[in-house]
Amino acid sequence: MDEYDEHAELDRYVWDYHSGLFTELELQVRRAHHAELKASDASEPMARMLRERFGAQGDRDVMRALADGWATFQSVARARVMRDHPDTVVVNRCPDCGRVVKTPKARQCMWCGCDWHRE
């Protein structure tokens, strides 16, 4: 298992389980990023279609949002969601080690092995 990275785990958790709280631009940037990832492994015709349909080509707002890279954008957007929706974004953490667990309903920590199913 990878080493624990609090910021990366919060990014993953909020993007995976609270995507309804992101702005339309933030979601568009995410789509463009995913399209580029898929296009990089696709045939040229498929890559072109992915970039045209879902990519950021010609969209200044998307390109500006990605100017410092995907990881920076993802963290900034996640921090905004957590700041703007503190009562909605409840992060499920292990009661033993305090780390972010995989899902909002998880009752076992994949980091330390703590299991709180019966509590």
Secondary structure as the mmCIF struct_conf table of DSSP 4:
data_model
#
loop_
_struct_conf.conf_type_id
_struct_conf.id
_struct_conf.beg_label_comp_id
_struct_conf.beg_label_asym_id
_struct_conf.beg_label_seq_id
_struct_conf.end_label_comp_id
_struct_conf.end_label_asym_id
_struct_conf.end_label_seq_id
HELX_LH_PP_P HELX_LH_PP_P1 ASP A 2 TYR A 4
HELX_RH_AL_P HELX_RH_AL_P1 GLU A 6 TYR A 17
HELX_RH_3T_P HELX_RH_3T_P1 SER A 19 LEU A 21
BEND BEND1 PHE A 22 PHE A 22
HELX_RH_AL_P HELX_RH_AL_P2 GLU A 24 ALA A 39
TURN_TY1_P TURN_TY1_P1 SER A 40 ASP A 41
BEND BEND2 ALA A 42 ALA A 42
HELX_RH_AL_P HELX_RH_AL_P3 GLU A 44 PHE A 54
BEND BEND3 GLY A 55 GLY A 55
TURN_TY1_P TURN_TY1_P2 GLN A 57 GLY A 58
HELX_RH_AL_P HELX_RH_AL_P4 ARG A 60 ALA A 65
TURN_TY1_P TURN_TY1_P3 LEU A 66 ASP A 68
HELX_RH_AL_P HELX_RH_AL_P5 TRP A 70 ASP A 84
TURN_TY1_P TURN_TY1_P4 PRO A 86 THR A 88
STRN STRN1 ARG A 93 ARG A 93
TURN_TY1_P TURN_TY1_P5 PRO A 95 CYS A 97
STRN STRN2 VAL A 100 VAL A 100
BEND BEND4 LYS A 102 THR A 103
TURN_TY1_P TURN_TY1_P6 PRO A 104 LYS A 105
STRN STRN3 GLN A 108 GLN A 108
TURN_TY1_P TURN_TY1_P7 MET A 110 CYS A 112
STRN STRN4 ASP A 115 ASP A 115
TURN_TY1_P TURN_TY1_P8 HIS A 117 ARG A 118
#
